């Protein structure tokens, strides 16, 4: 019976699929993916730090230039004050206010410069830490990759054998039935389900009497109204 042949084919097909899924979920592969993602994150972190440092460096240079300009301006005011003392109290007040304003601005710049230098030291330390972690992970990744490549090569050879066996079994199934099986498999795995106690063993939905009769008669291929699987009566 064609359903018996299709059921047999499904067993080897599902076995090959299961093996391929286990290959994807292998411990070594998962570790490699985790390490790869970690290295990518570290690269992104390093890039961000480098950009932050570049912006900080530009700002630092601008502040240093401005602080130097203010200091020179302050020296000029001080020299003018010493060489040409103010004629009256009002002029003295204006000069004092100008000097105070310059000193206040200069103090703010110096405070910002000190903070930026501290931040620069912090980012430099972070960059060194990232390099150390990334180098250690890269070494572990390379070592594990060698081991995984051997594992993958052996598993791939085994999977190819299983797929070849599946292909041989598929030739025993009518093309139209095989096409229906593969169509169902795209949204439902496994594509077939046994009939057990009047229920679909795939979704455990109880089947109506008319459907059960169609299955028993074997006049046509019957699919579960609930999950869409091909129903198989093993005669148990």
Backbone bond lengths (Angstrom), bond angles and torsions (degrees), N, CA, C in turn:
res aa  C-N    CA-C-N  psi(-1)  N-CA   C-N-CA  omega(-1)  CA-C   N-CA-C  phi
1 X - - - 1.467 - - 1.522 109.50 -
2 X 1.318 116.42 141.27 1.456 119.41 -174.91 1.532 113.16 -63.04
3 X 1.329 117.41 -34.16 1.463 118.92 179.64 1.525 111.34 -67.58
4 X 1.350 116.54 -33.36 1.465 119.36 175.83 1.524 109.92 -62.94
5 X 1.329 115.94 -43.13 1.468 121.23 179.52 1.523 110.42 -65.48
6 X 1.343 115.76 -40.91 1.458 119.70 179.93 1.523 110.62 -66.54
7 X 1.319 116.33 -38.60 1.469 120.01 178.38 1.526 110.69 -63.23
8 X 1.320 116.47 -42.31 1.457 120.83 177.90 1.536 110.18 -62.58
9 X 1.331 115.05 -42.99 1.464 118.95 178.10 1.525 110.42 -61.22
10 X 1.334 117.31 -40.88 1.458 120.58 -178.17 1.522 111.67 -61.46
11 X 1.328 117.07 -35.10 1.457 119.66 -179.05 1.526 111.23 -61.08
12 X 1.343 116.32 -46.60 1.468 118.71 -179.05 1.536 110.51 -73.58
13 X 1.333 116.19 -32.39 1.468 120.14 178.45 1.525 110.41 -65.94
14 X 1.334 116.99 -45.78 1.458 121.08 179.21 1.530 111.69 -67.79
15 X 1.322 116.23 -34.10 1.465 119.66 177.77 1.523 110.34 -63.70
16 X 1.337 116.61 -43.31 1.467 120.68 178.44 1.526 110.51 -65.41
17 X 1.336 116.81 -42.44 1.469 120.08 177.77 1.521 111.33 -61.64
18 X 1.329 115.61 -42.48 1.460 120.15 -179.96 1.518 111.72 -62.74
19 X 1.330 115.84 -40.66 1.462 119.88 179.36 1.529 110.19 -65.13
20 X 1.344 116.09 -41.89 1.471 119.69 179.35 1.533 110.60 -63.99
21 X 1.317 117.14 -39.39 1.466 120.46 177.26 1.523 111.22 -64.12
22 X 1.329 116.58 -39.42 1.472 119.39 178.26 1.522 110.59 -66.57
23 X 1.320 116.55 -32.88 1.476 119.90 175.78 1.533 109.73 -61.03
24 X 1.336 115.72 -44.03 1.466 119.84 -178.63 1.527 111.59 -66.43
25 X 1.334 115.93 -30.09 1.459 120.31 -176.07 1.532 112.82 -98.19
26 X 1.320 117.77 11.39 1.463 120.31 -177.68 1.533 110.28 -59.49
27 X 1.339 115.33 148.20 1.463 120.47 -177.03 1.527 111.58 -58.57
28 X 1.328 116.18 -44.03 1.466 119.32 -179.00 1.520 111.75 -64.30
29 X 1.337 116.86 -39.54 1.462 119.73 179.48 1.524 111.02 -65.64
30 X 1.328 116.70 -41.86 1.458 120.16 179.05 1.526 111.63 -64.47
31 X 1.342 116.43 -38.27 1.468 119.91 177.15 1.530 110.62 -64.85
32 X 1.336 115.41 -42.06 1.471 119.32 179.55 1.527 110.93 -62.07
33 X 1.322 116.23 -43.77 1.470 120.09 179.45 1.526 110.37 -62.19
34 X 1.331 115.84 -42.55 1.465 120.41 179.97 1.527 110.83 -63.49
35 X 1.338 116.04 -43.96 1.464 119.78 179.11 1.524 111.44 -67.62
36 X 1.327 116.15 -38.94 1.471 119.83 177.99 1.526 110.63 -61.60
37 X 1.330 116.20 -45.22 1.460 120.24 179.94 1.527 111.00 -65.02
38 X 1.337 115.67 -36.88 1.470 119.55 178.05 1.525 110.51 -63.33
39 X 1.336 116.46 -43.51 1.463 120.31 179.19 1.526 111.28 -63.66
40 X 1.329 116.55 -38.79 1.465 120.16 177.16 1.528 110.58 -62.95
41 X 1.335 115.83 -41.85 1.465 120.08 179.11 1.527 110.81 -63.08
42 X 1.340 115.61 -41.35 1.460 119.59 179.92 1.523 111.37 -65.79
43 X 1.342 115.80 -38.03 1.459 119.53 176.77 1.529 110.61 -62.82
44 X 1.335 116.00 -41.76 1.461 120.49 178.94 1.532 110.80 -65.69
45 X 1.342 115.85 -41.03 1.466 120.15 178.10 1.524 111.15 -63.47
46 X 1.334 115.35 -41.78 1.456 119.89 179.76 1.525 110.72 -64.68
47 X 1.333 116.34 -41.17 1.457 120.65 179.22 1.528 110.49 -62.61
48 X 1.326 116.15 -42.25 1.470 120.26 179.57 1.523 110.44 -64.83
49 X 1.327 116.02 -42.83 1.460 119.30 179.02 1.526 111.23 -62.53
50 X 1.330 115.49 -41.57 1.464 119.72 179.16 1.524 110.69 -62.19
51 X 1.333 116.66 -41.63 1.467 120.37 177.91 1.528 110.91 -65.54
52 X 1.348 115.55 -42.32 1.470 119.55 178.83 1.518 110.99 -61.93
53 X 1.321 115.43 -42.41 1.469 120.18 -179.64 1.528 110.67 -65.10
54 X 1.340 116.56 -39.73 1.469 120.32 179.40 1.536 110.67 -62.97
55 X 1.344 115.99 -44.22 1.465 120.30 178.36 1.529 110.01 -64.64
56 X 1.326 115.28 -42.26 1.456 120.67 -179.79 1.532 111.11 -63.46
57 X 1.326 115.63 -39.89 1.458 120.40 -179.45 1.533 111.03 -64.16
58 X 1.338 115.02 -41.54 1.469 119.06 177.59 1.534 110.59 -61.69
59 X 1.324 116.04 -44.60 1.457 120.85 179.81 1.531 110.94 -65.85
60 X 1.310 115.04 -39.22 1.471 120.07 179.77 1.525 111.10 -62.07
61 X 1.320 115.74 -45.32 1.465 120.11 179.67 1.526 111.08 -64.32
62 X 1.351 115.75 -39.75 1.464 119.73 179.63 1.530 110.51 -64.98
63 X 1.338 116.94 -41.23 1.455 120.85 179.32 1.531 111.39 -66.57
64 X 1.308 115.61 -41.49 1.468 119.21 179.16 1.522 111.03 -62.83
65 X 1.339 115.80 -41.69 1.472 119.51 178.03 1.527 110.58 -63.65
66 X 1.350 116.15 -43.02 1.458 120.06 -178.79 1.528 110.80 -67.77
67 X 1.346 116.40 -39.42 1.467 120.18 178.31 1.528 109.98 -63.77
68 X 1.329 116.57 -40.89 1.472 120.29 178.21 1.530 110.36 -63.37
69 X 1.333 116.49 -39.60 1.465 120.52 179.07 1.523 110.58 -64.47
70 X 1.340 116.51 -42.90 1.459 120.25 -179.82 1.525 111.45 -65.64
71 X 1.323 116.30 -40.12 1.463 119.90 178.41 1.529 110.76 -61.87
72 X 1.335 115.00 -40.89 1.464 119.49 178.41 1.533 110.07 -65.83
73 X 1.338 116.09 -40.61 1.462 120.18 178.31 1.520 110.69 -64.72
74 X 1.339 115.69 -38.46 1.457 120.67 179.12 1.531 110.83 -65.81
75 X 1.315 115.50 -40.34 1.468 119.65 176.46 1.530 110.40 -60.93
76 X 1.337 115.13 -41.24 1.465 119.00 179.18 1.515 112.36 -62.85
77 X 1.338 116.71 -42.83 1.459 121.03 178.94 1.527 111.23 -64.34
78 X 1.332 113.69 -42.05 1.473 118.09 179.99 1.535 110.19 -63.21
79 X 1.333 115.47 -43.72 1.461 119.52 179.68 1.517 111.27 -63.51
80 X 1.350 116.07 -41.92 1.473 120.61 178.18 1.522 110.54 -62.31
81 X 1.330 116.20 -40.38 1.464 121.44 -179.45 1.529 110.33 -63.74
82 X 1.362 114.66 -39.98 1.464 118.75 -178.14 1.528 111.49 -73.45
83 X 1.337 115.82 -40.79 1.459 119.37 -176.50 1.526 112.25 -80.55
84 X 1.328 116.81 -32.22 1.465 121.01 -179.30 1.521 109.41 -130.87
85 X 1.311 116.85 78.73 1.467 120.22 -179.56 1.528 110.42 -56.46
86 X 1.325 116.87 148.28 1.467 120.76 -179.65 1.532 110.92 -61.50
87 X 1.332 114.57 143.12 1.460 120.19 -176.11 1.511 112.26 -74.30
88 X 1.333 115.25 -25.53 1.465 117.94 -177.51 1.533 109.55 -148.92
89 X 1.312 114.15 178.45 1.472 120.25 -176.60 1.515 111.85 -66.95
90 X 1.328 116.84 -34.75 1.467 120.10 -179.56 1.530 111.09 -64.59
91 X 1.364 115.62 -44.36 1.475 119.12 178.01 1.527 110.79 -64.80
92 X 1.322 115.32 -38.64 1.467 119.80 178.97 1.526 110.66 -62.74
93 X 1.326 115.55 -39.56 1.468 120.59 179.08 1.522 111.05 -64.42
94 X 1.332 116.95 -43.38 1.464 121.10 179.73 1.527 111.09 -63.37
95 X 1.348 116.41 -43.92 1.465 119.46 179.56 1.531 110.56 -64.99
96 X 1.321 115.45 -40.04 1.469 119.36 179.42 1.525 111.04 -64.17
97 X 1.331 116.14 -40.42 1.456 119.96 178.65 1.531 110.76 -64.91
98 X 1.345 116.42 -40.48 1.468 120.38 178.06 1.514 111.55 -62.50
99 X 1.337 116.02 -43.36 1.471 120.10 178.34 1.531 110.29 -64.99
100 X 1.314 117.27 -42.44 1.471 121.18 -179.57 1.529 110.64 -62.35
101 X 1.320 116.12 -40.98 1.465 120.18 179.21 1.525 111.16 -63.71
102 X 1.347 114.99 -43.33 1.471 118.91 177.88 1.522 111.26 -62.92
103 X 1.318 116.25 -42.74 1.466 120.63 -179.88 1.526 111.46 -63.67
104 X 1.325 115.92 -40.07 1.470 120.19 179.31 1.525 110.68 -64.27
105 X 1.333 116.38 -45.64 1.470 120.21 178.69 1.515 110.94 -63.77
106 X 1.321 115.68 -43.36 1.462 120.39 179.55 1.527 111.34 -62.30
107 X 1.315 115.99 -39.16 1.467 120.41 178.70 1.529 111.18 -64.97
108 X 1.344 116.30 -40.25 1.466 119.71 177.72 1.521 110.89 -64.58
109 X 1.313 116.92 -41.27 1.466 120.83 177.63 1.526 111.15 -62.77
110 X 1.325 115.40 -43.86 1.468 119.35 -179.68 1.527 110.88 -63.98
111 X 1.330 115.57 -37.43 1.465 120.04 178.71 1.530 110.20 -65.80
112 X 1.343 116.32 -43.12 1.462 120.02 178.69 1.517 111.34 -66.22
113 X 1.337 115.82 -38.62 1.472 119.91 177.89 1.533 111.04 -61.97
114 X 1.318 116.30 -42.38 1.469 120.22 -179.87 1.524 110.47 -63.02
115 X 1.343 115.99 -42.06 1.468 120.21 179.02 1.530 111.06 -65.31
116 X 1.314 116.53 -41.45 1.464 120.03 -179.22 1.515 111.57 -67.05
117 X 1.328 116.67 -37.38 1.469 119.22 177.18 1.521 110.97 -65.33
118 X 1.340 115.58 -37.31 1.467 120.03 176.78 1.531 110.54 -66.03
119 X 1.347 116.07 -43.61 1.468 120.37 177.81 1.529 110.83 -62.88
120 X 1.320 116.16 -38.21 1.467 120.49 179.63 1.526 110.41 -63.14
121 X 1.332 116.55 -40.08 1.470 120.39 177.56 1.528 110.43 -64.12
122 X 1.336 115.94 -40.21 1.472 120.70 179.65 1.530 110.72 -63.56
123 X 1.335 115.96 -46.21 1.466 119.98 -179.25 1.521 110.95 -67.15
124 X 1.303 117.37 -34.51 1.467 120.31 176.67 1.525 110.37 -64.07
125 X 1.326 116.24 -40.54 1.465 120.44 177.53 1.520 110.63 -65.76
126 X 1.342 116.61 -40.26 1.463 120.69 178.70 1.532 111.02 -63.35
127 X 1.314 116.98 -40.30 1.461 120.64 178.52 1.528 111.09 -62.15
128 X 1.309 116.30 -41.67 1.469 119.94 179.15 1.522 110.77 -64.62
129 X 1.340 116.25 -41.76 1.464 120.09 179.26 1.522 111.17 -63.56
130 X 1.336 116.63 -40.97 1.466 120.86 178.86 1.525 110.32 -63.15
131 X 1.322 116.84 -43.05 1.471 120.44 -179.91 1.519 111.22 -61.15
132 X 1.331 115.99 -40.62 1.472 120.11 -179.37 1.534 110.19 -66.81
133 X 1.339 116.52 -47.48 1.467 120.16 179.96 1.529 111.31 -63.22
134 X 1.319 115.93 -43.15 1.468 120.25 -178.43 1.523 110.92 -65.42
135 X 1.325 117.08 -40.16 1.469 120.50 179.90 1.523 110.75 -64.46
136 X 1.328 116.75 -41.66 1.466 121.61 179.25 1.532 110.09 -64.76
137 X 1.331 116.74 -45.94 1.466 120.69 -179.90 1.523 111.06 -65.28
138 X 1.330 117.45 -39.09 1.469 120.88 179.67 1.519 110.58 -63.12
139 X 1.307 117.63 -39.73 1.457 120.94 178.47 1.529 110.13 -64.73
140 X 1.337 116.99 -43.83 1.464 120.94 177.94 1.526 110.44 -64.57
141 X 1.336 116.32 -39.86 1.462 121.37 179.04 1.528 110.84 -60.91
142 X 1.315 117.17 -46.83 1.471 121.52 -178.79 1.524 111.50 -62.65
143 X 1.334 116.23 -40.83 1.461 120.03 179.61 1.526 110.80 -66.52
144 X 1.329 116.28 -44.38 1.464 120.90 -179.56 1.519 111.13 -67.84
145 X 1.330 116.91 -33.59 1.463 121.39 -179.47 1.525 110.63 -62.02
146 X 1.316 117.61 -38.95 1.467 121.56 178.33 1.527 109.74 -62.13
147 X 1.329 115.59 -45.15 1.468 120.68 179.30 1.522 110.97 -64.98
148 X 1.330 116.10 -43.94 1.463 120.35 -178.53 1.520 111.39 -66.26
149 X 1.320 118.29 -38.62 1.464 121.30 -179.93 1.532 111.19 -59.45
150 X 1.330 116.62 -39.48 1.464 120.32 177.26 1.530 110.14 -65.75
151 X 1.321 115.32 -45.10 1.466 121.05 179.26 1.526 110.33 -61.32
152 X 1.338 116.28 -44.87 1.458 121.54 -177.97 1.528 111.03 -64.66
153 X 1.311 116.69 -39.60 1.462 120.33 -179.89 1.524 111.08 -62.57
154 X 1.350 116.03 -45.39 1.468 120.10 179.83 1.531 110.70 -66.19
155 X 1.335 116.83 -43.67 1.459 120.24 -179.03 1.528 111.67 -66.90
156 X 1.329 116.79 -36.14 1.463 120.30 178.99 1.521 111.01 -64.46
157 X 1.334 115.59 -40.24 1.463 119.63 178.17 1.532 110.42 -63.04
158 X 1.335 115.95 -41.74 1.463 120.43 178.68 1.521 110.69 -65.61
159 X 1.333 117.14 -41.76 1.458 120.95 179.85 1.526 110.83 -63.71
160 X 1.308 116.98 -39.31 1.464 120.43 178.48 1.522 110.92 -61.93
161 X 1.337 115.99 -38.82 1.469 120.03 176.81 1.533 110.36 -63.82
162 X 1.328 115.40 -42.66 1.462 119.56 -179.41 1.529 110.89 -66.51
163 X 1.323 117.31 -39.72 1.462 120.47 177.94 1.534 111.13 -66.72
164 X 1.329 116.09 -35.11 1.456 119.41 177.64 1.531 110.34 -65.93
165 X 1.322 115.21 -39.99 1.470 120.10 177.17 1.533 109.75 -64.18
166 X 1.335 116.25 -41.49 1.462 121.02 178.03 1.527 111.01 -60.84
167 X 1.312 115.20 -41.92 1.466 119.85 179.92 1.526 110.96 -63.66
168 X 1.314 116.51 -39.44 1.465 120.35 178.22 1.521 110.88 -64.11
169 X 1.329 115.70 -42.39 1.470 119.95 179.87 1.536 110.94 -66.67
170 X 1.345 116.39 -33.19 1.465 119.50 -178.43 1.525 111.84 -64.80
171 X 1.320 116.98 -25.20 1.461 120.84 -179.12 1.523 112.07 -70.82
172 X 1.331 115.78 -15.06 1.457 119.69 179.07 1.531 111.44 -85.85
173 X 1.342 116.61 -8.46 1.462 121.35 -176.07 1.529 109.59 -101.64
174 X 1.317 115.98 140.96 1.463 119.93 177.62 1.535 110.07 -59.34
175 X 1.313 118.69 134.72 1.468 122.51 -177.00 1.521 114.13 -52.70
176 X 1.338 116.91 -41.10 1.457 119.84 -178.69 1.529 111.28 -65.97
177 X 1.326 115.55 -40.36 1.462 120.21 179.46 1.530 110.46 -69.71
178 X 1.322 116.06 -38.48 1.460 121.14 178.66 1.537 110.41 -64.52
179 X 1.324 115.98 -38.77 1.464 120.21 179.10 1.527 110.46 -64.50
180 X 1.344 116.66 -40.25 1.467 120.67 178.23 1.527 109.84 -64.71
181 X 1.330 115.84 -42.60 1.466 121.26 178.53 1.539 110.19 -57.17
182 X 1.334 115.97 -48.94 1.469 120.22 -177.20 1.526 111.89 -68.25
183 X 1.320 116.07 -31.83 1.460 119.40 177.30 1.525 110.44 -66.50
184 X 1.339 116.52 -43.70 1.467 121.17 179.24 1.528 109.98 -66.60
185 X 1.324 116.74 -36.76 1.466 121.48 -177.46 1.526 112.41 -61.91
186 X 1.320 117.21 -24.72 1.458 120.70 -179.48 1.525 112.79 -64.84
187 X 1.330 116.39 -24.90 1.465 118.91 -179.36 1.523 113.29 -127.67
188 X 1.328 116.54 -1.73 1.460 119.08 -177.27 1.525 110.08 -151.57
189 X 1.325 116.90 120.61 1.458 121.46 -179.19 1.525 109.45 -131.46
190 X 1.355 116.73 130.95 1.464 127.92 -3.58 1.528 111.34 -73.07
191 X 1.321 116.93 156.44 1.468 120.03 -175.31 1.520 114.65 -75.40
192 X 1.338 117.72 -13.35 1.467 121.01 -179.54 1.523 109.67 -119.68
193 X 1.324 115.49 153.53 1.458 120.56 177.87 1.522 108.77 -142.68
194 X 1.324 115.48 140.49 1.458 119.83 178.02 1.532 110.54 -74.53
195 X 1.303 113.82 152.02 1.458 121.14 172.92 1.530 107.29 -89.04
196 X 1.324 117.29 116.43 1.462 121.82 -177.80 1.524 109.17 -130.53
197 X 1.318 115.24 118.15 1.472 121.24 179.35 1.528 112.27 50.74
198 X 1.311 114.83 43.89 1.459 119.72 176.79 1.519 114.14 72.76
199 X 1.346 116.83 14.38 1.463 120.88 -179.12 1.527 110.55 -123.96
200 X 1.320 114.72 153.31 1.466 120.81 171.21 1.516 107.08 -77.33
201 X 1.336 117.67 122.35 1.467 120.45 -178.04 1.524 112.20 -74.58
202 X 1.337 116.86 -6.02 1.461 119.46 178.17 1.516 112.06 -84.02
203 X 1.347 116.79 -43.56 1.473 120.42 -178.10 1.530 111.65 -119.98
204 X 1.362 116.99 -4.08 1.472 122.98 177.75 1.532 113.27 63.89
205 X 1.319 114.84 25.80 1.457 119.81 176.14 1.529 109.52 -84.63
206 X 1.321 116.78 132.46 1.463 120.51 175.88 1.523 108.89 -70.04
207 X 1.323 115.74 137.68 1.462 120.31 -174.36 1.532 110.66 -100.05
208 X 1.328 116.70 144.42 1.468 120.02 178.83 1.530 111.08 -66.92
209 X 1.311 115.87 158.26 1.467 122.01 -176.80 1.519 112.48 -58.54
210 X 1.334 117.30 -38.54 1.461 120.67 -179.60 1.521 110.73 -63.36
211 X 1.333 116.52 -39.53 1.471 120.66 179.17 1.520 109.94 -67.35
212 X 1.318 117.04 -42.00 1.465 121.08 179.10 1.526 110.58 -61.62
213 X 1.327 116.50 -39.03 1.458 121.03 179.58 1.525 110.57 -66.02
214 X 1.327 116.18 -41.46 1.470 119.94 178.38 1.527 110.81 -61.60
215 X 1.319 115.48 -39.55 1.468 119.52 179.92 1.521 109.87 -66.32
216 X 1.337 116.95 -44.78 1.462 120.96 -178.68 1.524 111.26 -63.75
217 X 1.325 116.34 -41.35 1.470 120.18 -179.26 1.520 111.99 -67.94
218 X 1.320 115.85 -30.69 1.460 119.59 179.30 1.505 113.89 67.95
219 X 1.346 116.67 24.50 1.464 120.32 -178.10 1.536 112.24 -74.24
220 X 1.330 115.07 -26.82 1.465 118.06 -177.83 1.531 109.78 -153.44
221 X 1.323 115.44 168.25 1.455 120.55 176.23 1.519 107.92 -76.19
222 X 1.319 116.39 127.90 1.461 121.22 -177.40 1.524 109.55 -112.83
223 X 1.325 115.45 131.07 1.466 121.44 177.82 1.521 109.75 -108.56
224 X 1.305 115.74 147.32 1.466 120.73 178.24 1.528 108.91 -65.70
225 X 1.334 116.09 130.69 1.459 120.14 -179.79 1.523 111.76 -66.81
226 X 1.331 117.09 -21.16 1.465 120.26 -176.31 1.531 112.71 -91.12
227 X 1.337 117.58 -52.58 1.474 119.98 -175.42 1.536 113.81 -105.44
228 X 1.330 117.53 -14.42 1.456 120.73 176.93 1.510 114.69 86.13
229 X 1.341 118.91 3.17 1.466 120.90 179.67 1.523 110.52 -72.00
230 X 1.339 115.26 152.16 1.470 121.00 172.36 1.524 107.82 -72.72
231 X 1.311 117.15 124.11 1.456 121.39 -177.47 1.528 110.10 -84.92
232 X 1.340 115.49 135.28 1.454 122.19 -175.15 1.511 110.30 -126.51
233 X 1.322 115.47 120.07 1.469 121.27 176.80 1.511 108.02 -96.21
234 X 1.348 114.44 105.38 1.472 119.05 -177.59 1.515 111.77 -79.12
235 X 1.332 117.43 -4.20 1.460 120.78 178.76 1.493 113.14 75.07
236 X 1.352 115.64 22.75 1.466 118.28 -179.64 1.529 109.87 -92.31
